[in-house]
């Protein structure tokens, strides 16, 4: 029986964004079951107008003799004319799109026409509550939604099942699934030794006793400057000799118009202590080397849908510090199920918790000290969870005071947990279930909807 064909609309999976990385994992992890076509988005894409057939490369990489993957590069996120042409040429059985729904406005404007022929699936994450009621129409426009975080799963259940208006068509249970991002345990793993080039790049003529690793974009919500200030406050508590053997290693663009000028922040706020920037585009195996070299990876973003960097760090066996917000909660090992989040929404407000939730040994969680409301025209409101820099410094000190052996033991426990909860196999199996359920339950939309007006 011929494989079903999936049309994926997301960042070009050959690129390096988080969406690109996870698109590649989704495709390669299910290419034994499905043929894939991608509308691959990119800024000023160099291959615009081409069709790139990479069957041979994928077959060599996966060992799947009939693997099929074609990429149609696009500037930005495409348009309906491009999609109609792709549907005509490739005849997909399912359309799956990935990333913020507002980037796909043109898809939702035409979903009625699309879904008369083909089911529309969405791999979705949202950073925070309050429930985005402004997304409800997007959810109703999808045949199935795979939720990347437990917070997202609870939120889509609450918003997508609203039925308080006669025109609403609430989602059914099978249309909402928890599909956590999956980390490849064969790529991110503990190493017995560090590559000399990586070791020397970081240490040079100086051997550090403690390395705090930041692997994130330099944008405002990632709180890059607060990482620097928290590191400074931590170093202030050490003797001069001990502080000189500490390093904050930041894998990010030091200067970004969506963030700030981080070298100036360092020169002003953290001039006494070592901070290193690395803005190279690196292969995954090299990134794994850096996780292994580090003693801890940190993410204190005030909004975070998932947080790939710290999840990769856990799989690599390196402890983490995270803000208790968004999808970062899923990496803490809290004993709450996706269905629990339908009721609790988020754990970010410590004042509303009867007891501090038990968490994994591999993480030092930091609860927000302030919860503010921000927004924009398309997304009028969303909470921002801001941590206290002194409490982050406490968290860094806690991991610093662990022995090397304790960090290794706790990191190993984290890896075993991640293999059972955040593996690429779990992600791909959950996605496959969602696709199959959709194919089996899909009912093409009628050309018209009729409503009785009283």
C-alpha positions in Angstrom: 0.0 0.0 0.0 1.3 3.4 -1.0 2.4 5.7 1.8 0.3 8.7 2.7 1.9 12.0 1.7 2.3 14.9 4.3 2.8 18.5 3.2 4.7 20.3 6.0 4.7 24.1 6.2 7.4 25.4 8.4 11.0 26.8 8.5 13.2 25.0 5.9 14.3 21.8 7.8 17.9 22.3 6.5 18.3 25.5 8.4 19.2 26.1 12.0 16.2 27.6 13.8 14.5 25.7 16.5 11.5 25.1 14.2 13.9 23.9 11.5 15.5 21.5 13.9 12.3 20.0 15.1 10.9 19.8 11.6 13.8 17.7 10.6 13.3 15.4 13.6 9.6 15.0 12.8 10.3 14.2 9.2 13.2 11.9 9.6 11.5 10.1 12.5 8.4 9.3 10.5 9.8 8.9 6.9 9.4 5.2 7.1 5.6 5.7 7.4 5.0 8.8 5.2 6.3 10.6 2.1 7.1 14.2 2.9 6.9 17.5 1.0 7.9 20.7 2.7 7.1 24.3 1.9 10.3 25.4 3.5 10.3 29.0 4.8 13.4 31.2 5.0 14.3 34.9 4.9 15.6 35.8 1.5 15.8 32.1 0.7 18.6 31.4 -1.8 16.7 28.6 -3.6 13.4 30.4 -4.1 11.5 29.0 -7.1 13.2 25.6 -7.0 12.1 22.2 -6.0 14.9 20.4 -4.1 14.7 16.6 -4.1 16.8 15.1 -1.3 15.5 11.5 -1.5 19.1 10.1 -1.9 20.5 12.0 1.0 17.6 11.0 3.3 17.8 7.3 2.2 21.5 7.2 3.1 20.9 9.0 6.4 18.0 6.8 7.5 18.5 3.5 5.7 14.9 3.7 4.5 15.1 2.6 0.8 11.9 4.3 -0.3 12.2 7.5 1.7 10.8 10.5 -0.1 11.4 14.2 0.8 11.0 17.2 -1.4 11.4 20.8 -0.4 9.9 23.8 -2.1 11.8 26.8 -0.7 9.8 30.0 0.0 10.5 33.5 1.0 8.7 34.0 4.3 5.7 31.8 4.9 4.3 31.6 1.4 0.8 32.4 0.2 -2.4 30.6 -0.9 -1.4 30.6 -4.6 1.8 28.7 -3.8 -0.2 26.2 -1.6 -2.8 25.6 -4.3 -0.1 24.9 -6.8 1.6 22.5 -4.4 -1.6 20.7 -3.8 -2.2 20.3 -7.5 1.4 19.0 -8.1 2.0 16.9 -5.0 -1.6 15.8 -4.0 -0.9 15.6 -0.3 -3.2 13.6 2.0 -2.6 15.8 5.0 -1.3 19.4 5.5 0.7 20.0 8.7 1.8 23.5 9.7 4.1 24.5 12.5 4.9 27.7 14.5 2.9 30.8 15.6 -0.6 30.8 14.0 -0.3 34.5 13.2 2.4 33.7 10.6 -0.2 31.5 8.8 -3.0 34.0 8.6 -3.4 33.3 4.9 -3.9 29.6 5.7 -6.8 30.3 8.1 -8.4 32.8 5.7 -8.7 30.0 3.2 -9.1 27.0 5.5 -12.7 26.3 4.4 -11.5 25.7 0.9 -8.5 23.7 2.0 -10.5 21.4 4.3 -13.1 20.6 1.7 -10.3 18.3 0.3 -7.5 17.9 2.8 -7.3 17.8 6.7 -5.3 20.7 8.3 -3.1 19.8 11.2 -1.2 22.2 13.5 1.9 21.5 15.7 1.3 24.2 18.2 2.9 25.9 21.2 1.9 28.9 23.2 4.1 30.6 25.8 1.8 31.5 28.6 -1.6 32.1 30.0 -4.1 33.9 30.3 -6.0 31.7 27.8 -5.7 33.4 24.4 -9.3 33.6 23.4 -8.1 35.5 20.3 -6.7 32.2 19.1 -10.1 30.3 19.3 -10.9 30.7 15.6 -7.5 29.3 14.7 -8.2 26.2 16.7 -11.6 25.6 15.2 -10.0 25.9 11.8 -7.8 22.8 12.4 -8.7 19.2 12.2 -6.1 18.2 14.8 -3.7 20.1 17.1 -0.5 18.6 18.5 0.5 20.5 21.7 4.2 20.9 22.4 3.8 21.7 26.1 1.4 20.6 28.9 0.5 24.3 29.3 -0.5 24.5 25.6 -2.4 21.2 25.9 -4.5 22.5 28.8 -5.0 25.9 27.1 -6.2 24.4 23.8 -8.6 22.1 25.7 -10.1 25.1 27.5 -10.3 27.4 24.5 -10.8 24.9 21.7 -13.8 23.3 23.4 -15.8 26.5 24.1 -19.4 26.0 23.1 -21.1 29.1 24.4 -22.0 30.5 21.0 -24.3 28.8 18.4 -21.7 29.2 15.7 -18.9 27.5 17.7 -17.8 24.0 16.8 -15.9 22.7 19.8 -13.0 20.4 19.2 -13.4 16.8 20.1 -11.0 14.9 22.5 -9.2 13.1 19.6 -8.4 16.5 18.0 -6.1 17.6 20.8 -2.9 15.7 21.7 0.2 16.2 23.8 3.2 15.9 21.5 6.2 17.2 23.4 9.3 18.2 21.4 11.6 15.1 21.2 15.4 15.3 21.7 17.5 12.8 19.8 19.4 10.7 22.4 21.9 9.5 19.8 23.0 13.1 19.1 22.8 14.6 22.6 24.5 12.4 25.0 27.2 12.3 27.7 30.8 12.1 26.3 33.9 10.5 27.8 36.1 13.3 26.5 35.8 16.7 25.0 37.0 17.5 21.5 40.4 19.3 21.7 39.2 22.1 19.4 36.1 22.8 21.6 38.0 22.5 24.8 40.8 24.9 23.7 38.2 27.3 22.2 36.7 27.8 25.6 39.6 27.4 28.0 42.5 28.7 25.9 45.4 29.0 28.3 43.0 29.0 31.3 41.2 26.0 32.8 37.8 26.9 34.2 36.4 25.0 37.2 32.8 26.1 36.5 31.1 26.9 33.2 27.5 28.3 33.0 26.2 27.8 29.4 23.6 30.0 27.7 22.3 28.7 24.3 19.6 31.0 23.2 18.8 33.9 21.0 19.6 37.5 22.1 16.0 38.7 22.1 14.2 40.6 24.8 12.0 37.8 26.2 15.1 35.5 26.7 16.4 37.9 29.4 20.0 37.7 28.2 21.1 40.7 30.2 19.5 39.3 33.3 21.6 36.1 32.8 24.7 38.3 32.8 23.6 40.2 35.9 22.7 37.0 37.8 26.1 35.5 36.9 27.8 38.7 38.2 25.8 38.5 41.5 26.9 34.9 41.8 30.5 35.7 41.2 30.4 38.5 43.8 29.8 35.9 46.4 33.0 34.0 45.6 36.5 34.7 46.5 38.5 36.4 43.7 40.5 33.2 43.1 37.4 31.1 42.7 35.5 33.7 40.6 38.5 33.8 38.2 37.9 30.2 37.4 34.2 30.7 36.4 32.9 31.4 32.9 29.6 32.5 31.5 29.6 31.0 27.9 26.9 32.6 25.7 26.1 30.9 22.4 24.2 33.8 20.9 24.6 36.9 18.7 26.2 39.5 21.0 24.4 42.3 19.2 20.9 41.9 18.0 18.3 44.6 17.2 15.6 42.3 18.7 17.7 42.2 21.9 20.5 44.4 23.0 24.2 45.0 22.8 25.5 42.3 25.2 29.2 43.3 25.2 28.2 46.7 26.5 26.2 45.1 29.2 29.2 43.0 30.2 31.5 46.0 30.1 29.2 47.9 32.4 27.8 45.3 34.8 30.1 42.3 34.7 33.6 43.7 33.8 35.3 41.9 36.7 34.3 38.4 35.5 34.8 36.2 32.4 32.0 36.2 29.8 32.6 34.7 26.4 30.4 34.9 23.3 30.1 32.4 20.5 27.9 33.3 17.6 28.9 30.5 15.2 26.4 28.2 13.5 27.4 24.8 14.8 26.5 21.3 14.0 24.5 19.4 16.6 27.4 17.1 17.6 29.5 20.2 18.4 26.7 21.8 20.4 26.6 18.5 22.3 30.3 18.9 23.1 29.5 22.3 24.6 26.8 20.8 26.8 29.2 18.2 28.0 31.9 20.9 28.7 29.4 23.0 30.7 28.5 22.4 34.3 25.0 23.9 33.9 22.8 25.3 31.2 20.5 28.2 32.0 17.2 29.6 30.6 15.3 32.3 32.5 13.2 33.6 29.7 10.1 35.4 30.8 8.1 33.6 28.1 9.1 30.2 26.6 7.0 27.8 24.6 9.4 24.9 25.2 13.1 25.8 25.4 15.2 23.4 23.2 18.5 24.4 24.7 17.9 23.2 28.2 16.0 20.1 27.0 19.1 19.2 24.9 21.2 19.8 27.9 19.2 17.4 30.0 19.5 14.7 27.3 23.3 15.4 27.2 23.5 14.8 31.0 24.1 18.4 32.1 22.0 20.0 34.8 19.8 23.0 34.2 18.5 26.2 35.8 15.1 27.3 34.4 12.3 29.8 35.1 9.1 28.0 36.0 7.2 29.3 33.0 5.6 28.0 29.8 7.1 24.7 28.4 10.1 25.0 30.7 7.9 23.5 33.4 7.8 20.3 31.4 11.6 19.9 31.8 11.5 20.0 35.6 10.0 16.6 36.2 7.0 17.9 38.1 4.5 15.1 38.7 1.6 16.6 36.7 0.1 15.1 33.6 -1.1 17.0 30.5 -4.7 16.6 31.8 -3.8 18.2 35.1 -2.9 21.3 33.2 -6.4 21.6 31.9 -7.3 22.6 35.5 -4.1 24.2 36.9 -3.2 26.3 33.8 0.4 27.0 34.9 2.6 26.5 38.0 4.2 29.9 37.5 2.5 31.6 40.5 4.1 30.2 43.6 1.6 32.0 45.8 -1.2 29.9 44.4 0.5 26.6 45.2 -0.3 24.8 48.4 3.1 23.1 48.4 6.2 23.5 46.2 6.0 20.8 43.6 8.6 18.0 43.7 11.1 18.3 40.9 13.9 16.3 39.3 17.4 16.3 40.7 18.8 17.6 37.4 17.1 21.0 37.7 17.1 24.0 40.0 13.8 25.8 39.2 13.4 29.5 39.8 9.9 30.7 40.3 8.9 34.1 38.9 8.9 37.0 41.4 6.7 39.2 39.2 4.0 38.3 36.7 3.3 41.2 34.3 0.9 41.5 31.4 2.2 42.5 27.9 0.8 42.2 24.4 0.5 43.5 20.9 -2.3 44.1 18.4 -2.6 40.5 17.2 -1.9 39.1 20.7 -3.5 41.6 23.0 -2.5 40.0 26.3 0.0 37.4 27.6 1.7 37.1 31.0 5.4 37.7 31.3 7.1 35.8 34.2 10.1 37.6 35.5 12.6 36.1 37.9 14.6 37.9 40.6 18.3 38.0 39.7 19.4 37.3 43.3 17.3 34.1 43.3 18.9 33.1 40.0 22.3 33.7 41.6 21.2 31.5 44.4 20.4 28.7 41.9 23.8 29.1 40.2 25.5 28.9 43.6 23.6 25.7 44.4 24.8 23.9 41.3 28.3 25.4 41.8 28.4 23.8 45.3 27.6 20.4 43.9 30.7 18.4 43.3 31.6 17.4 39.8 30.5 13.8 40.6 27.2 15.1 42.0 26.6 17.1 38.8 27.4 14.0 36.7 25.0 11.8 38.8 22.2 14.3 38.7 22.7 14.9 35.0 22.6 11.1 34.3 19.3 10.9 36.2 18.0 13.8 34.0 19.0 12.0 30.8 17.2 8.8 31.9 14.1 10.8 32.6 14.4 12.7 29.3 14.6 9.4 27.4 11.3 8.3 28.9 9.5 11.7 28.5 11.2 13.9 25.9 12.6 11.6 23.3 12.3 12.0 19.5 10.6 8.6 19.4 7.8 9.7 21.7 7.3 12.9 19.6 7.2 11.0 16.3 4.9 8.2 17.7 2.5 10.8 19.1 2.5 12.7 15.8 1.8 9.5 13.9 -1.1 8.8 16.2 -2.5 12.3 15.5 -2.1 11.9 11.7 -3.7 8.5 11.7 -6.6 9.6 13.9 -7.2 12.6 11.6 -7.2 10.5 8.5 -9.6 8.1 10.0 -12.0 10.7 11.4 -11.7 13.4 8.8 -15.0 14.8 7.4 -14.5 17.2 4.5 -16.1 20.6 5.2 -19.4 21.4 3.5 -19.3 24.1 0.9 -21.7 26.2 3.0 -22.6 26.4 6.7 -26.2 27.2 7.5 -27.2 28.8 10.8 -30.7 29.5 12.0 -31.2 33.1 13.0 -33.8 33.6 15.7 
